[in-house]
Amino acid sequence: GRNIELEIYTDKGMTNRAYHAMESLKKSMLWDEETFGLEYDLDLYMIVAVDSFNAGAMENKGLNIFNSQYVLAEPSTATDSDYDGVEGVIGHEYFHNWTGNRVTCRDWFQLTLKEGLTVFRDQEFSGDMTDRTVKRIDDVSILRGHQFPEDNGPNAHPIKPESYIEINNFYTATVYEKGAEVIRMINTLIGKKNFRKGMDLYFKLHDGNAVTTENFVDAMAEASGVDLTQFKLWYKQAGTPVVNIKSAYKDGMFTLTVDQTLPKTSFGGTQEPMFFPLTIGLYTKDGNDLTPVDNKLIISKASESFSFETGKDVIPSLLQNFSAPVIVNYDYTTNELITLLKYDRDNFNRFDSARRLTMISIDQIIKDSVVGKDGTIDSNIIDALKYLLEDNSLDNRYKATLLYIPTLDIITATMNVYDYQLADKALKTYKTLLATELKGTLFRLFEDNVTDVFELTKEAIGQRTIKNRALNILSFLGDDIKEIAQLQFNRANNMTDYMAAYSALQECEDSVRIEANSEFYGKWKDNFLVMNKWFAIQASRNDLEVLNDIKELSSKDIFDKNNPNRIRSLYGIFSGRNLAQFHREDGKGYELIANLIMDIDGFNPHVSARMATTFQTYSYLPPALAEKMKIQLEAILKIDDISSGLYEIVSKTLKTRA
Ligand SMILES: [Zn+2]
């Protein structure tokens, strides 16, 4: 081989924290050689880490610029997921050397050519380095949590946008994450071997050129011999396809009828049927696997049926491993989902059954609360969860995903009018019931996984994950966990345990919470990255008082509104994750964010426009709340010399409601 010099530049005294980044860079280089036959082409590769940066990182050839969050990591200051973040972003920027730099975009409309493809590559890389199923679950959760809402909002666009005022507004979950799903579908449709052939052909034809998404898909079609003409609609049409599936059993034959519709979006455009793979499994009610060998259905029409000779009625496991970025509706009974949760051989769909069961429970709690009844969780669901949590053959990190807690916007997305307060109340009830019902099991999981030694092995990460997930759920019981959380907070020898204990203490009585806040501050006030976590936790407090906290926090010396990482960790977390407070009935949450946007637009239009996307649910709000948001949106539009990016987002948002 060749010798390549690898260099990472950090602020003075931080170089020992760049070790993991350097290891990740070496792993990325090896992985790309082994997976795609792609080698680095210069003799020197440099990374510079800075504390103040609008994005995650930028792939400038031979000299990447990084947000220090994605470079600096050591056990005492970075959580396990921070470590994963470093590995993923280092990989992403490195992979751009081929998909982005050697072959680049003809114009900005082709952004997903490099981003969708490179996100797909970094997802695969991280999956190989960590745990493929858990990585897939995380990626799909990001897609559902960020991209699906974009499709429902004022800035809906296909992965290849048709027009823009400010291209910065199109560094979106649609272009990146949905773009990656589109590449993944090609991989599923033509198979891994053909995908590699397609990549080889793409580089053979286009190395050194500035090309289009068409060029990429054509290379894949040519290398595989698969007709991808209809598939190209994914680049042109906006919106999340809704796939309604029904089943019937007759004379030994099990039939699935698959109907797809593409909902109307703010983007407009055509709504033709999409072309995608729908991977399925079939199970008897005792969990016997009757899945046919060829279980990849190709969907291309508005409505079509598929029959299987099963000899008995079966339960379908649909969209295995999330084979397409769509919403699948199927009228499952609770017992059918429990069967899939226990026996599905597709681990992604076992998680998805846990998710569906949770959503059914929360929906029932909402219905009960409307008629004044106390909520409950079906005891069969609790029993199934206990059964799985006590199954020692299951990987701990995976097990933790089965304790699914949706974010508030996932719940409101199921409503015609987004009632955040109703959803918040139901979610709190669900969390408390879950913690109460699983208390014994969760305490055991917690205790069984306490260790004194810190390691970064897969097993040790799994133990920390399940232990802290148990602590997190138990914290919904409030002061019950005060002692174990305080003990962990004081003794933790790593940031994962420390942060888990710190967030659990936020659920305890005020004096405990406040003391934890000041202890944290005393210990870490000089560490820029760690203090972002401190701001974020406090901005997430679901309490009317949080606005006063934020005001006070923003006046601290260590808070600087010129620093985008600080803005994100305080205001971004508040508006993006503390949704019950952001959408509070007095409208003060909107006012806080609007004031911030007006304050920073003059010197950081990139971040002001990004912050304004948190108003994207405007058209779904109850009238009284919408009126309060409207006042703020109109105030923003009136500022002198408004940046073009902010103008684009806010004016589009206002148009979504008559
Ligand atoms: Zn990128």
Residues whose N, C-alpha, C, O or C-beta is under 5 A from the ligand:
A	BS01	ZN	E115
